[in-house]
Amino acid sequence: MLMDINAFLEATKTKYNFALNFLHNRRGILFEKKVVEVFIDIIQAERMSLGQKAVMRVPINKIEPGMVFAEDYYTKQGILIAAKGEAVKKEMIPALVRFAENDQLPMKILVLK
């Protein structure tokens, strides 16, 4: 029995995002940074070619209006900065950059593209 590709992508989305986060969070610790970055780029390109909106780890200074946060982001004090599913607005970008510069956000964040 063949599964519809969109059903497959939807069914595996949580595991896919978990795997990307695991690799990204352990690059430079368990895995060589450049190898992880290239591997993630390949995985994202393959998944995107299957017709899925890609979850991408984007440098904070490359965030664009209309992108959607793929997970919640909190300050170290537990204050919600950006909510999963929230669309990026132009006026949010300078604040996001400042949060990243002050080590309150990662320098790369997950967005739907």
C-alpha positions, 0 to 999 in steps of 0.5 A: 500500500502506498501512502499519499506523499502529503499524508506521509509528510504530515505524519512525519513532521514532528519526528522530522522537526525533532531530528533537525533540532537534535542535530542543530543543538549538538553540532560542535559537541557530538557532530562536526558543525559543517557536516551537520549544516550541510546534512540539514541543508540536504534534508530540507531540500529533499523534503521541500522537493516532496511538496512540504513547506520546509521548516528551516533554521534561518539566521536571525538577520535573514528573517523576512516578513511573512515567515512563520515561527516553527516553535515557541521562543522564550527569554531565559526568564521564561517570557514568550518572545515569539509563538509557534505559528505566529507570522513575522512582521516587519516591525518585529525583526529589529527586536528579534535581532536585539534579543539574539544579540543579547543571547535571549534567542538563538542566532538561528531560529526555526521558521516555516518557509 
